[in-house]
């Protein structure tokens, strides 16, 4: 089997093949509330109408699901069998007056990967997510804890340095640039792939947390504000190979080199597809070229007419050609001072490159890039406009075609030219084929500053490829993203049974534990005190060896269900204290009863980073690889599921006396210790791992007790 286990797209294709006809917990509607249904109205289709056939007595608790626009009613006794295939169902209305069609599931069949052991855990760990890490034991541990917490209930905390940017950094979404601090659920994010392409994806998670200090990397061509542990992608100057380092390592290299860091930063990409696969402009190539001309020099008048007043002969010639090629009737007449007035019907009433243009495909972007320079440009490498929206789009247009494009802002407001006072800000988009820029300067070494983020927070996304297309102060760059939970993401595509939440409420937590075996709370330090007080008793109850909890959130329709949590895992992942803003609250200071939290949830400080990257695969390439390697991938998945269910059968039962964790902390971490026991080949190897665990626990304590760095200063 190819080394594909770390390719999220491969496992996503694998998931679609295994579960393609299934309903699973991801399809549950509303808040996952069970609803008591006394009856449904069975219906049949007569011509173009649906009519009630009979009233079917149901008298049972059900949940509602929706998949690809089709809605289902599933009796509660089948919920534990999810994911399922629908073997038998009938169409119905919930109420006679309602016209929303549901499919009432009469007979489902459970679809789950069956467990099978064909390899030892050590061999499985080697082939599962085979990327390299700066510390081999850390990477082995991260995989073992992901597997162990699926074997039985684990409750613990993993803390690590952050990998984020500041709130003024922008990400590229389906309708243009947007500040990362203004991200909204549902936004897509442009990820960068190592084959130099880019595409929109839904992020796995969104991170926002307090931050005290960042590196500001800036010159004429660059502007990045990064946390010290942020993953920086660059091109090596002398062999054009891709390199990877943290922002802190970059700063160290910059300090050591007399002329500064030599790596080249990537500022462009080749777009795989349009930003919307479903959008069609209905414009032919010459219509689009004519629209570029109208945006540049047209004026809309009453009667749905466009007037263009042109003086340059080359523009007159080009407009006549475009009007002829688009079969657009027009009138023209000469006026004073060499101007000619053209008048014709409105094609599409746009005077700037608005959000519609961002949705166009690659072929259309190439046409716009070619045509816009004839009208609002110098026909070579500059585009001029007074519209920031237009400047942003033209920058994106050229950047997505592999060019470097930067925006220069010229504020001319208040300047007098004769009797006219300028009221606009001018934007100039500079375009070049040199798409890589550098900090290296033999004449005047660039300075890197330590600064505090303006709003006191740092932000990031988690995306499949591990890299993002970002922009700060109109300067585009490619950089890494946060990737703490990579192993759990892959496991979720195999089992559909763990989930990550960043802003938990009591109702949300109860629902998640009702349907999922494993819940990861990621970066919850941004919650308010009131929000923390609401969920804190729940966290303590889950980690208190309680076999069940009672659902009792405020939703009135929710029943007092008793939920089995004996095998549930709750894991907190968050960034370290050094990244906090001075006035911000660290995880250990968020809770009212932190002593109780500390007595239940062991905390480990995890350092290091992934150093290798497998080539990025498109979904088409991933699907082909899955077809060629499906049986091997299924074998790996079956082995994972085996250890999820049968870890106890493989235990060596090594002596665990060297582990410093005691009491409930030890009990709640036992799932991981069991996985390490099965992984290790000898008592000595196991003891070494226990000493490493002890060291990571002590490192957390040391980190918590350290004072944060204060002040702003130049890195020297």
N, C-alpha and C positions, 0 to 999 in steps of 0.2 A: 504493500500500500504506500502511495506517495505520502510525504510529510504534509498532510492536509489537516491534521486534527486541530490546528490553531486558526484555520480559516473559518471565520464566522459564516461567510456566505455558503461554504460547503455544508456546514452543519445546518444552516437554515434550509438549504435545498433538501438535505436529508430529512429534516423535520417535515417539510411539505410532502415528501414522498410517503413517509410513514403515516402522517396524520392528515393527509390531504382531504379526506372525506369526513373527518371527525369533528365533533364538537368537544371543546375543552373549556377549562375554567376561564380562559381569556375571552370567551364569547358570552359570559354571563352579563346580563343587562342590569341596569340600575345599580344598587349597592349589594347585589347578591342576596337580597332579602327573599326569604321564603314567603310565598303568598298562599293563603288558604283559598282554594278554588272549589266552589260547590258544584259548578256545572260549566260546560262549554257547549257552544252551538256548532254542531257539525254542519259543514256546508258542501255544496256541489256547484259546479259551473254549468250554467245554461246559456249558451251563446256567449255574449260579452258580459253577463252578469253572474255574480255569485249569490245564491239563494240558500236560506237556512233549510237544511234537510231534516235535522232532528236535534233535540236538546239532550245531550249526553250527560248523565249524572257522573261527576268525578269525585267530589267530596274528599280532596286530599291536598296536602301541601305540595307546591310546585315552585320551580324557579323558571325565569324567562331567559332565553339565550337568543343571540342574533349572530348569524354568520353570512357574510356576503349579501346583506339585504334581506335574508330570509329569517323569520322569527320562529322560535320553537318554545314549546311548553314541556318541561321535563319534570315528572313526578319526583318528589324528594328522595324516594327510596333508591333512585338510580344515580343520585348525585355522586356517591362514593365510587361509582364505576367510571367517572370521567377520566380520560377522554373516551368518547364512545362513537360508534357508528350507528346511524339510525336504520334499524331493520324494518320497522313498521310504524307508520304514523298516519294521521288524517288531518285534513285542513279544517280549521274552525275559527269562530269568533269568540272572544272572551265575553262579550256582551252582545245581545241581539242588535242593539243600536250601533255597535261599533263596526267599522269596516276594515279594521286592520286584521290581515289574515295571519294566523299562527298555524304551525304544524304541531299537533299534540303527539308526543312520542309514546307509542304503546309498547314497543319492544326495542331496546337498544342492545348493542353488544360492545363490551369494553375493548379498547384497542391500546394495548400496552406492550412495550418491548419486554420479552421474556428474559429472565436471568440465565446466564450460562457462563461457566468458568472455563476458559481455555488458556488463560495466562495468569501468572502471579501478579500481585499488586505492584511489585517493583518494575516488572516489565510493562505493566499498564501505565504507570506513572511516566515511564520513559517515552511512550508513544503518544500519550495524551498531552496535547498542547506543547509540542517539543521545541518551543522557543528557548533561547538562552537568556540567562539572568546574570547580573553582576555577582550574585551570591547563589551558588547552586543549592545550598541547603534551604535558603529562603524560598526559592522557587519550588522545591520539592514540598516544603511545608505548605505553601499556598495551594498546591494541588491536593495534598492530603487532607487539609482542612475542608476544602470544597467537597471532597468525597465523604469524609468522615461525618460531616454535619448532615449528610443525606442518609447515613446509616442509622443514627438515632439522635435524639434531641441534643443540640448544643447551644449554649448561651455564653457568648464571649465577645470581646472587643478587639478590633484590629486598627491600630493607629499608624499613620505613615506621613511623611512629608507631602506637601501639596504639589500639584502640577497645574497651575492656573494662570489666568490673565486678569487684568483690571476691568472695571465696569465700563470704561470708555472704548474698549476694544469691540469691534463689530464682527458679527458672523453673517454669512451669506445665506439668505433664505429664499423661498420661492418667488418673492416679490421685491427683492433687493436687500440692501444692507440694513442691519438692525443691531442696536447695542446689545451686547450679551447680557447686560443687566436688565434688559427689557424683554427677555425671552418669555414666551407664553406657551403653555402646553398645546401641542399640535403643530408648532413651527417645525419645518424641516431645516436641516443643517447641511452645508456643503462640506463633504469630507474629501480629503486628498488621498489618492492612491499612489503606491510606489511605482506604478507604470506611467506616472506623470499625468494621469487623468484625474477628473473630479466628478462627483455626483452627489445629488441630494439624498439624504437618508434621515430617518427618525432617530434621534439620539437615544442610547440606552438610558442615560440619566443626565440630569442637569445639576451642577454643583454650584452652590453659593455659600460662602462661609466667611467669617471675619478674617482679616489679614492685617498684619502690622508692617510688613516690609516687602518690597519687590525690587527687582532690577529694571532700570529704565535704559534700554538699548536704543540709541537714537543717533542718526546722522541725516544727511540730506535725502537719503533714499530709504531709510529704515525708521520705524518707530514701533517698538515692542515694549510692553511692560509685563514682566514674567516673574512668577514665584521662583525661588531658588532651585526647586526640584523639577521645574517644568522641562518637558522633553523637547529639545530643539533639533529639528531636521535641517541639514545643510549639505552642500556639495563640496567635496574635497577639491582644493584648488588644482592639484597637480595630476589627478587621475580621473576626475569627474565622477568618482564613486560617491554614493550617499553615505553621510556620516550622521551619528547620533550622539548627543551629549545633553547633560542637564544645563540649565541656565547658569548654575553656579560653576560648573566645569568650564563653560564657555568663558565666563569672567576670568577664571584662573588662567586659561590659555591666552586670553587677551592681555592680561597683565604681564605674562612671561615673554610675549613677543614684542619686540621694540616698536613694531609698526601696527600691532593689534592683531586680533583674531583673523586668521587667513581663510576660514571657511566662507563659502558663497551661499547666500540666502536665496531661496526660490520665491519668485513673485508672480508666477503665472501657472496655468494648467491647461489641459485640453479637456473641454467638457464632453462627457460621454453622451449625454442626451440633453434635450431641452429641460428647463426647470419644471415643466409640467407635461407629462406624456399625453394628457387629455386635451390640451389646448391647441386650437387651430385658428390661425388668423384669417384664413380665407382670402389672403392676398397673394397674387402671383408676383414673381420677382420684380417686374417693372412697376406694378402697383406700389410695392414696398419702396422702391427707389424714388418714385414720385412723392411718396409720403415723407421721405427724408428731406426732399426739397421743400415741401410745404412747411415742415417743422422749422426749417432754417429761415425761410424768407417769405412765408405765406401769412396772409391775414384773412380771418374769417369774417364774412359780412352777412347781412340779412339775406334771406332767400337761399340759404345753404350754398353760398358761393365762396370761392377762394380767390383772393387777389394777390398777385405777386408783382412787385415793382423792382425790376432788375436793371442794372447798368452794365455789368461786365458781360461782354459779348460771349464768352465761353459758357456762362450760366444760361444765357438766352438760347444758345444752340442746344445745350443739353436738355433744357426744359422742353423745347419743341420736340426733341427726339422722344422724351419720356411720354409726353402727351400723345404723340403719334402711336407709340408702341402699346399704350394702354387704351387706345381708341377713345380718348377723352376729348369731347368737343370743347373748344375754347375760342375766346376772342382776344385780340391783342391790338394795342395801338401805342404809337410813340408819343412821348411827352417831352417836356423841357429837360435840358441838361443831359441828354443821351439816355434817359430812362425809357423803358418799355413796360407797359401795364399788361399783364396776362390775367384773364378772368375765366374761371371754369367751375364746374360743380364740385361740391365737397366729396372727397373720397372717404375720409375717415377723420372726424373732427379731433385732431390732436395737435397741440402746439408745443409739447415736450414729450420726451421718451418716458411715458408713464409705466405703471406696473404691467400693462398688457405686453410690452416689449420683452420683459424679463422672461416671459413664458415661451418665447419663440425658440425654434429649433436651431441647430448648428448652421444649416444651409442659410436660414434667414439672417442669422447673426453675421455671417460672412458678407452677405449682400449689404447690410447696414454699415459694417465696418468699411466696405469699399466705397459706398455712396456718400456717407456723411462728410467725408473729407473734401468732397467737391463743393459742398455748400457752406458748412460752418467750419471748414478747415483750410489748411494751406496746401491741400492735395498731397501732402507728404507724411507728416508725423505729428501734427497738432490739430486739435479740435477746440473751437471757442464757443462758449455759451454763457448766458446769464442765469440758466436754470440748473440748480444743484441736482435735481432729479435726472436731467439729461446728462450731466457730467458723470454722475454715478453709473448710469446705464452704459454710456460709451466706454467708460473705464472697464466695466465688467465685460462688455462686448469684445474688446481687444484682449483682455486678460484671459478670457475663456478660449481664445484662439491661439494662445501661446505667446503673446506679446507682453512686455512689461508696460503698464500704463499707470501714470501717476497724475494727480490732480493738483494744479497750482491755483491758489485763490488770490485774486487781486481785488481789494476793496476800493472802489472808485467813488463811493458815496460822498457827496458834498463837493466834489471837484467841479470847478467852473470851466466851461469851454464856450467862450463868447457869452451869450445870454443863457445858455443851457447849463443846468446843474445836474451832474450825474447822480442817479438814484440807485444804481444797481451794483451788485458784486459780480465780477467776471470770473469765470472758471476756465482754465486752459488744461486740456488733457494732453499730456506728452506721451507719445508712443514710441517704443523702440523694440528692436528684436533682441536686445541684450536683456534677458529676463532674470539675470542673477546679479545680486548686489552684495557688497562686502563692507565690513568695518575696517578692513586693512587700509591704512593710509600712511605712506612713507614720508609725507610732508608735515602732517599735523595729526597725531594720534587721537582717535575719537575717545571721549570720556564715557564711562558707564556709571550711572548714579544709583545709589540706594535711595528709594523714595517710599513714602506711604501712599497707598491708593486713596484717591479722593474721597470715596464713600466708605472706606474702611473694610471693603469686602474684596474677595477674589472669586473668579467664576471659571467654569469649564464645562465641557460636555464629554460624554463617553460615546464614541462612535466606533463602528466595526473596524475600519482600517487603522485607527489609532492616530490619524492626522487630520487637521482642520485647515480650511481656507479662512483666514481672518484679515481684518483691516483695522488700522489705528491711524487717526489723523490723515485719512485718504491714502495711506500706504499699505498695500496688500502684502501679506506674507503667509507662508505655509509653516505650520508648527504642530507639535504633538498635542495629544489630549490626555485626560486622566484615564487610567486603565486599571483600577484596583481590583475589579471584580471579573476579570476576563475569564477565569476558569468557571465561575458560576454562570456566566452568560452562556457558555457552550453547554454546560450541563442542563441549563433550562431548555435549550433547543432539543435536547434528547428526551427530557422527562416532562416538560411543561409543568413543573412542580415547584419552582422557586421564583421569588419576585423581589424586586428592589423598590423601596419607598423612601422618599426624602422628607416629606411633611406628613408624618402620621397623625391621624386623629383616632379617638377611641373607636368610632364606628368603622373606620378604614382598617384598623388593626384587627378588630374582631372578624371582619369579613375576610381579610387575607388569611388569617389562621384557620378559618373555617374551610377554605378551599385549597390552601397551599401548605406543604410540609415545611417549607423553609422561607423565612422572611428576612431580608437584609435591610436594615435601617441605615441609609447612607447620608452622612452630613446633616444630622438633625440639630446641630448647634445654632442654626438660624431661627429656631422656634422661639416664640415669646415665652415668658415665664408662665403665663396662663395656659398656653398650649402644652407646655411641659407638665404642669400640674395635672392636666387632664389625663395624660397617658402614663405618668410615672407609676401609679399603682398597678396598672396593667403589666408594665415591664417587670416589676418586682414579683407579681403573682406568677408570671410565666416562668421565671427563674427560681421559683421557690419550691421546686419539686412537686408542685400541684399537678395532679393528673388531668384536671379539667378546669375550664372556666365557664361562666355563664354569660351569654351575650345579653347585654343590658344597655346598649347605647340608646340615644334619645329617639331614634327613628321609631315612630309609633307602631308601624306595621311589623316591626321585627319581633319575633317570638323569643321567649327566654330559652334559647337553645343551649344545651350542655355540650361543650366542644372539647373533644379529646386532644390534649396538647402534650401527652406523655412522650410523643416521638417528634415533636416540633422543634425546629431550630430558630433562634433569634440571634442575629449577629449584627453588631454595630461596626460600621467602618467610618472613619473620620480622619481629619488631618491634624498635624501636631500643634503644640502650643506655640512654637516659634513663629508660626504663620499668622497668629492672631493680631488684630488691631489692639492697641494698648487698652482701650476701654471695653473690648469685647470679652465675652465669657467663654472659657474653655469647657469642653465636655464634662470634665470632672466637677465643674462648678455650676452646672446647669440645674442639677437636681436638688430638691429640698432635702432628700435623705440619701446623700451620696455614700454615706457609710454603708447603708443597706445595699446600694448598687455595687459598691466595691466588694462586698462580701459574697456577691452572687456571680458577677460577671468578671472573669479574669481579663486583664488587658495586656496585649503584646505590642511592642513597638517594632514595626516592620520597615526595614530600609532597603535601598537598592532599586534597580530598575531593569527592565527587559532590554537586552542589548542587540538582539537579532530580530529581523523582520522577514516573514515569508512574503513572496510576491503577492500583490493584491489581485484577486480574481473577480471578474465580472460575474453576474449571476448566470450568464450563458456558459462561461467557462466553468464555473462551479458546478452547474448542473451536469455538464459533460463529465467532470471528474467524479461526481457522485455516481453517475451511471456506470462508469468504469470500475469504481471501487466500492459499490454499494454493499456487497457482502462483507468486505473487510471492515467498513465503517459500522455495519450492523453488528459484527463480532465485537468491535471495541465497545459499542453501546451496550451490548448484552453483558459484557464483562463488568462495565460500570454498574449496571443495574444489579448484577450479582452481588457486588460488594456493598451496594446500598442496602441490600436485604439480608446478606449472609456474612457480614464481617465477623460475627461471633464464631463461625465455624472455622475461621482461618487464624484465630488468635494464637500467638505463641505463649501468651501469659507471662511475659517477662516481668521481673521484679521492678516495681515502679518507685522504689524508695528514694531515688535521687531527684524526683520531681518535687519542687518546692511548694506547689499549689496544694492547699489543704481545704477541708470542709466542702461547702457547696461549690466553691470555685473549681475544685478538682472534679466534683461530680458533673458540673456543667461543661467541663472541658474534656470529659472522658471520651466523647465520640472521636475527637482528634487524636487522643492518646491511643485509642484502639487502632485507628488507621496507621499510626506510626509503628505500633507493635506488629501489625501484619506486614508492613513494608520492610521492617528491619530483619536482617538475616541472623543476627546474634545479639546476645545481651549487651556486649560491648558497644555495638552500633546503636542500640536502643538507648543506652546510658548517655552516649555522646549527644544524641538528639534531645534527651531530657535536659542536659546541661545547656544546650542551645536555647531551649524553651525558657529555662531559668534566666538566662542572659537577656532574652528579649523582654521578660517580665521586669527585670531590674532596669533595663534601658528605658522602659516606659516610666518607671518611678523617677529615674534621673531626669528624664525629659520634663515631667510634670513639675519638678522642683526647680528647674532652671528659670532664671529671670529672662524675659524677652529682651531682645536688642532694642535700644532706644535711639531716636535721632535719625537724621538724614545726612548722608555723607557721600562723597565721591569714592568709588572703588579705586584704590591705589595699589 
